[in-house]
Structures are given as C-alpha cells and as structure tokens.
Amino acid sequence: MEYEKVAENFLELASFQRLRILIKLVERSRKRLEPLAKELDATKQEVHRNLVRLEHSSLISKDKEGRYSLTTFGRVTCLQLPTTLFLSQHLDYFDDHDFGNIPHKYMMRCGQLAYGTHIEGLNKTLEKMGRP
C-alpha cells in the first residue's frame, strides 16, 4: 500500500520526454511552454500534455505568467537521477559485483560517478592527474 505512490511516480518518470523536461528545468528553472517545446524538438501539444502530467504528479508547478519550475519534490527527485543513470550505465558490471561492505552513505553517492571517465592503469591515472 505504501509503495503505490512510488509506483505512480516511477510511471511519470518512465517517459523519456518527461525526464528531458525535468532536466531542462534543472538546468534553468522557470521556462514557458514554447521554448521548452523548441528545445525538445517536439510539438507544443505533446510537451503541454507531459507538463500537465508532471504538474499533476507534483514534480513541477506553473506560475501566473505560465512559467514552469520544479517543486521541492521535483528537485529532490532529479537529484536522484544520476545514481540511477550510473547504475544503468554499468548493469553488466553489477551482474557480477556488488558494493560489499561499503557504508550506505557512500552507496548513495555513486551518482557522482555517472559523468566520470573510467581510466585503466596507474600510469594513465597519474598522467590524467598531471603527475610525471
């Protein structure tokens, strides 16, 4: 029963366009429909339909001037996306590996690795760090 709302929220995040809308609002809050549709290369009707869904799920809100922005819930939800991105990027690795005894607080920070670059070997690592 308690996870029904979570399932509903995941359903709203299951759309690539809705995720892109949220990411655009993270990059620059308070956007209107027309610029969003143009940035997403989508029709205004399609974007409007997804904005309404995001608004009904309390991820975004609309001000009196017609500008959309993230709610607190939306902002915090977007902060979790890099963790899901990182885990999704490395599904093969996590088939054979786990986090072992790493404390929970560090597992929660694995999203910081989502945009990193894997460097193999000590010499290459030192080169990247600028050490001889």
Contacts in CASP RR format, 6 or more apart in sequence:
PFRMAT RR
TARGET T0000
AUTHOR 0000-0000-0000
METHOD contacts of the structure
MODEL  1
MEYEKVAENFLELASFQRLRILIKLVERSRKRLEPLAKELDATKQEVHRN
LVRLEHSSLISKDKEGRYSLTTFGRVTCLQLPTTLFLSQHLDYFDDHDFG
NIPHKYMMRCGQLAYGTHIEGLNKTLEKMGRP
8 57 0 8 1.000
9 57 0 8 1.000
9 59 0 8 1.000
9 77 0 8 1.000
12 18 0 8 1.000
12 53 0 8 1.000
12 54 0 8 1.000
12 57 0 8 1.000
12 59 0 8 1.000
13 19 0 8 1.000
13 22 0 8 1.000
13 77 0 8 1.000
15 50 0 8 1.000
15 53 0 8 1.000
17 40 0 8 1.000
17 42 0 8 1.000
17 46 0 8 1.000
17 47 0 8 1.000
17 50 0 8 1.000
18 50 0 8 1.000
18 53 0 8 1.000
18 54 0 8 1.000
19 81 0 8 1.000
20 40 0 8 1.000
21 36 0 8 1.000
21 40 0 8 1.000
21 47 0 8 1.000
21 50 0 8 1.000
21 51 0 8 1.000
21 54 0 8 1.000
21 60 0 8 1.000
22 54 0 8 1.000
22 59 0 8 1.000
22 60 0 8 1.000
22 70 0 8 1.000
22 74 0 8 1.000
22 77 0 8 1.000
22 78 0 8 1.000
22 81 0 8 1.000
23 78 0 8 1.000
23 81 0 8 1.000
24 31 0 8 1.000
24 36 0 8 1.000
24 39 0 8 1.000
24 40 0 8 1.000
25 31 0 8 1.000
25 60 0 8 1.000
25 68 0 8 1.000
25 69 0 8 1.000
25 70 0 8 1.000
26 70 0 8 1.000
26 75 0 8 1.000
26 78 0 8 1.000
29 69 0 8 1.000
29 70 0 8 1.000
30 63 0 8 1.000
30 67 0 8 1.000
30 68 0 8 1.000
30 69 0 8 1.000
31 67 0 8 1.000
31 68 0 8 1.000
31 69 0 8 1.000
32 65 0 8 1.000
32 66 0 8 1.000
32 67 0 8 1.000
32 68 0 8 1.000
33 44 0 8 1.000
33 47 0 8 1.000
33 48 0 8 1.000
33 51 0 8 1.000
33 66 0 8 1.000
33 68 0 8 1.000
34 44 0 8 1.000
36 47 0 8 1.000
36 51 0 8 1.000
36 68 0 8 1.000
37 43 0 8 1.000
37 44 0 8 1.000
37 46 0 8 1.000
37 47 0 8 1.000
40 47 0 8 1.000
51 60 0 8 1.000
51 62 0 8 1.000
51 68 0 8 1.000
54 60 0 8 1.000
55 61 0 8 1.000
55 62 0 8 1.000
55 68 0 8 1.000
58 71 0 8 1.000
58 73 0 8 1.000
58 74 0 8 1.000
59 70 0 8 1.000
59 71 0 8 1.000
59 73 0 8 1.000
59 74 0 8 1.000
59 77 0 8 1.000
60 68 0 8 1.000
60 69 0 8 1.000
60 70 0 8 1.000
60 71 0 8 1.000
60 74 0 8 1.000
61 68 0 8 1.000
61 69 0 8 1.000
61 70 0 8 1.000
61 71 0 8 1.000
62 68 0 8 1.000
63 69 0 8 1.000
70 78 0 8 1.000
82 111 0 8 1.000
82 112 0 8 1.000
82 114 0 8 1.000
82 115 0 8 1.000
83 108 0 8 1.000
83 110 0 8 1.000
83 111 0 8 1.000
83 114 0 8 1.000
85 111 0 8 1.000
85 114 0 8 1.000
86 110 0 8 1.000
86 111 0 8 1.000
86 113 0 8 1.000
86 114 0 8 1.000
87 94 0 8 1.000
87 110 0 8 1.000
89 114 0 8 1.000
99 106 0 8 1.000
99 107 0 8 1.000
119 125 0 8 1.000
119 128 0 8 1.000
126 132 0 8 1.000
END
